[in-house]
Amino acid sequence: MKFTVSMFLFLCAYLYAQQDTITMDIAVSTDKTLPIGVINFELDNSDWSKLEELPQKTLARDFNLSGRFSAVELEQYNLLTLSREQAKHYVTGKLSMGDGQASLECKLYAVASREVIKGFVYTSSVEQIRTSLHKCADNVVYQLWGVQGFASTQMVWVSKIGGKKQIVAADYDGFRRKQITTHNSINFLPAWSMDNSKIYFTSLRNGKPQIFERNLAGTIDKQLFPQIDQAFSPAVNPKDGSLLFSVIGQSGADIWYGNPQTGNAFRLIYTTSIEVSPSWSPYGTAFLFSSDKGGSGQPQIYMALRDGSDVQRVSFFGKYNESAVWSPDGERIAYCSMDNGKLNIYTSGIDGNDVQKLTFEGNNERPTWSPDGMSIAFSSDRSGSPQIYIMRRDGSSATRITNAGENSSPVWSNLTKGVP
């Protein structure tokens, strides 16, 4: 069966469901956040014209996007303001230059006593100061919450460049964007490798969907599973790095399992329906997928064990549900559902209960969880063109992280081991 226009359009909701200005939609959060002061950093007399923004701005954004803090930004220490905002801690520091290297000093203070709780010092090039600030934010998260933050992670997504869809990667907040693919074709549906060293993606460069691998240390795209005619939508097992993906066959699209190292692959789901959008559980023992097997001609979300057995329906609310992804703790899923002709992001328990609608304007697609499950990135056309947003897990404080062009299908990178 060829990848016909009609098949392409039928799968379109999955395949194409899909320097930066920050804007925020104000919403009331039902998750408790910790107010934290961010005081302007002291800068020495060096030339800081290469800074993308002042240190306190980067830190405040990291705290707000973390889903754990609400930043109270001040030019200088003010006990009355910090107390009114119920902030018990604040962060400030200084930035200096010596011997061609930038030294960033960050200190976490107690508001009432102004005593230093923890200090962090980072030495880097001017270009890497932003990396140091992200590390500082992650260390503050660890100090006050006891968990690893995600400010040092990255995001990969699809961006329309020169009229073609290309894969790009950037810091999780949209800064320092780098184009990954350059082939003059459509490249889409990216996924991170288990150790963040590679990106898997789908490309139409040979006139049909095929899966490719890009080692981020190189510039060459390697086709995976060349023995399979048409494959797309790779999903990476977080425990062993194996892949799930969809293969177009004579009767639709089926879920397959493959090893990217050996090239071995085999079919997991055997039906005459269309099965797409695979997503591994955080433990690598089960997976989610979308299928029209319910008979309505519209996709619903299903779950199966690792070997494709014990298939169970997960979504029951709504007639069109797809692109489900498992939360890092395994307790909830985020997915797209169509209501009143618009796609919106929902979450639910893994049993399909406790359904919560998170978005309410425009079309909102392709949710991806932050590595700690506190935030969700997604694409939305609420501003006119598709852009990438990050919101808290309850849907509040949606923050736009891209501006130029068209951007869709975000995927969050994995946490690296250890605290920065």
N, C-alpha and C positions, 0 to 999 in steps of 0.2 A: 504494500500500500504506500503510495507516495504521500509526501507531506503536502496535501492539497490546500488551496485557499480556504475551503470550507472547514477543514480540520483545524487549520491555523486560527481561524476566527472563533471556532468553538472553544479552543484552548486559550483564546486571547485573554480571558479574565485571569488566567494563571500566568501565562508567559509574559504578558504585558500589562498585568493589573496595574500594571505599573506604567569678592572676596567679600566676604560673607558678612551680612548684616544680621544682627540678632533682634528678633521681635518676639514679644511674649503675649499670649492670650491669657488674661487673668481668669482664674477659676478658683472655686473654693476647694481646698484639699481636704479629704477625709482621712488622710494619713498624717500622723503627727510628725512634724519636723522640728529640728532643734535650731533655734535662732543662734547665730554666731556672728560676732562683729568682724569686719574686715577693714582695717585701718590703712590709710595710704602708706605705701612703702617709702622709705628714704632712698633717694638716688644721689650718687656722688656726681661730680662735675664732668664725668666722661660723656662721650657722644653716644646717646641712646636713640638716635634717629632710626636705627634699624629695628627697634622693638615694634612688634605688631600692635601692641597695646600695653598700657601700664600694668605692672604686676598685680595690683589689687583687683583690676578688672578681670583678669584671667582667673584668679582665685575665687572671686565672688561668683563667677559663672560656674566654675567647677562645683562649688558648694550648692548653688541653686539647682543645677542639673542632677546632682547626686540623688535627689529624692530623700535625703536625710537631713539637710540643712536648709535654712532660709537666711541668706546673707543680709546683714545690717551694715551698709557701707557708710563709712565716716571718714572725713578728712583727718581727724585727730581723735584721740581718746576722749570720750564723753560718758562719764559714769551714769548721768541721768538718762541719756538716750538709750544706752545699752540696757540699763535696768528696766526702763519703760518697755523695751522690746523683749524683755525676759531673756536676754543673752547672758549666759554664765561664762562664756569664753570669747576671746577674740584673737585674731591673727594679724600680725604685722611683721615688718622686717626691713631689710635694706639691701640695695643692689649696688655693687661697686666693681671697678675694673682694675686689674693688676696683671702685668706681664702678658697682656693680650687675652687674658681669660676673665670671664665674668664670674663673680662670686655672689651667690644669692643666699641670704640669711633669712630664714623664716622662723618665727617664734610663736608658740601657742601660749596664751596667757589666761589666767583666771581674772574675770572682770572685777570682782570685789577687791581682791588683794593686789592685783596687778603683778602677781608672781608668775614667773615663767614655769609652765608645766612641762614643755618639751621644746627643744630647739633643733632645727635642721639646717645644715649648710651644704650647698651644692656648688660645684665649680664646673663651668662649661663654656663653650663658645657663646657668643651673643645669639647665634641662630638657635641654640639649644636651651635658652633660658625658659622658653615655654614648656619644654620637657621637664625642667627642674620644678617649675610651678605646679605642674600636674602631679609630680611626685610628692610635693609638699601637701597638696590637697589630699592625696591618698593616705599619707602618713597621719594627717589630722583625723581623717575618717577612722583609721585604725586605732588611734589614741583614744577617741571618744566613743566609738561604737564597737571596737574589738573585731572588726571585719575588714577585709581588703576592699578599698574603693576602686572605681573604674576610670578615674581621670586619666590614667596612663594608657588606656586602651585606644583602639582605632576603630574606624568604621569604613566599610567598603560599600559602594553603591553604583548604580547605573546613571551616567550623565550623558546628555546629548551634546556631542562636540562635533562641530563641522557637519551637522546634519546626521551624524551616525551615533548610535548608542555604544558608549565605551564604559569600561570598568575603571573607576577611580577609587583611591584610598586616601584617607585623611585622619588626623586626630579625631577622636570621637566627637568633638565639638564643632567639626567642620573646617577647622583651620589647617593650613599646610597641606593642601590637597595635591595629590600626585596622580597623573594619568597612568594607568597600568597597561591597558590594551591600546593598540594603535592601528589595528587592522581595519581597513575600510569596509566594514561590514557591521552587522548588528551583533553586539555582545551583551549578554544579560544574565540574570539569575546567578549572582556570585555567591560563593561560600568560602569561609576561612578553613584552612587545614587545622588540625588539632593543635599544632604548636605555633600557629600564625605565620609560618614561614612561606606558605603557598596560598594561592587563591585558585579555586576551581570555578569554572563558569561555563555558560552555554554560548555557542557562537553559531551564526548562520553563514560563516565564511565559505563553506563548501556547498551552499545552496540548500542546506538542511540543518536541523539542530544537532549539534555534536558537543561533547563535553571536552573542555581543555583544562590544562593545568599550567599555572604560571608560578615559577619559583621567584619570589620577590627579590632575590639576590641576582637574578639574571634578567634577560630580555626576550627569551624564547618561549613561545607557547607550545606545549606538548599535548597532542590529542590523546585522550584516554579511551580505552575500549573501542579501538578502530574496527573490531569485528562486528560491532553493532551499528546498524545503518543510521538510526535516528534516536538520539538520547538527549535528555535535557534535565535541568533542575537538580544538581547534585546537593546532597545533604550529608554532612560529615558526622560520623559516630564520635562523640566526645571522649570515648574510652579507648578505642583502638584505631581511629582514623579511617575506617572503612566507609564506603559511600552507599547511600541509597539514591536512586534516580528513576526517572520515568523513561520508558522506551515506547515509541510509537510502532504498533504492529498492525496486523490485518484487521483487528476488531476494535482498535482504540489505543489507549495508552496504559501500560502496566508498570508496576513497581518492580525494580530490579535491585539486586545487591551486587556491589563490585569492590574489588581490592585495587586501589590505585597503584600499588607497588608491583603486583604481579600481572595485573590486567585481567585476571579472572573475573567473570561476572555470570550471574544466573538470575532467573526470574523468581520472584517471591509470591506475587499475587496473580492468580489465574482466574480471570473473569472475562466477560465480553464487554465490560463497562470501561469507562475512562477513569484511571487512577493517577492522580498527580499530587504535587505539593508534599512530598515526604518530609518528615521532620523527626529526628531521633529524640527519645527521652533523654534526660540528663544522665541516666545510668547506662544508656546504650542497650537496654534490654527490650525495648518496645519502640514503636514509632507511630506517628500520626500520618494520615494522608487524606486527600479529598477524592470523592468518587460520586458519580451519578448513578450508582447501583441501586439507589432507593426507588428508582422508577419515575421520578418526577422530571427527569431531564436536567435537573439543577444539582450542583454539588452539595454534599454534606460531608462532615468530618467523621473519620473512622480511626480506630486504633487497632493495631495488631502487635503480636509478639515479634521478637527479632527475626524469627524464621518465617514470618508471614501467616502464622496460624492464629486462631482464636480472634478473628476479626469481630469487632464490636463497634456499633455506631455511638458516636460521642455527642454530636450536635442534634438537638431536637427543636430548638427555637429558631424560627426563620426558615425560609425556603432556599436560601442561597448562602452557603457558608464554605469558606476555603482559606488556604494559606495559614493553617494553624501552626503555631510554634509553642513548644513546651517551656514553662518557666523553669529557671535553674534549680528550684527546690522540688520540682516535680508535682507541685500541688495544683497548678492552674495552667490553662492554655490561653493564648491570645490568638485571635483570628479575625478575618474579614467577614462581614455579613451585609447583605443588601436589604435596605429598608427604604420604602418610598423612592425607589429608583437610584439611591445613593449607597455607596459602599462606606461602611463605618467599622471601626475597630471595637471589638468586644473581648471580654475575658469571661471565663467560666471555670468551674471546677472540672477536674479531669473526667468526672462522671456526667458532665453536661449541665449540672445544676449551678445555682448561684450565678446566673448570667448578668453581666454588668456592661452597659454601653459606655464607652470612653470618649467617643468623638461625635460631634453634632453638626458640623458644617463641611460642605464640599465632599469630595470623594477621598477616603482615607484607606490606605492599603499597605500590605507587606509589613506587618509588625515584627519587630525583633527585640528581644529582651536584653537589657543590660546584664552583664555577667553575674550581678548580685540580685537580680530580679526586682530592683527598686524603681527602674525606669523602663520605658518602652520607646524605641525609635520607630518611625513609620514615614510613609510618603503621603502627601496631601496636596490637592489642588485648590485649597481654600483661598489662596492668594491669587489665583488665576492660572498659574503654571504649576506643575508638580514640583514640590520641594520636600526636603527632609526636615522632620521635626522630632524633638524629644519631649515626652511628657512623663509625669510621674505615673506610677502603676495604677493610680485611681483615675487617671485622665486629666488631672489638673496641671496647670502651669505648662501648657504646650509651648515649647520654645523652638523657633525656626533656626536651623543651623546652616542652611544654604540659601543662596539668593539668585545668583546668575544662572541662566539657562533652564534646563529641565532636569530634575534629579529624582530618582525613584529606587525602589528595591533595596533599602539599606540592610546591612547585616553587620552586627556587632562582633568584634574580635573576642577571643577568649582571654581570660586572665592569665598572666604569667605567674609562675609560682613565687611565693614569698612576698613580703611587704617591701615596697620600694625603699 
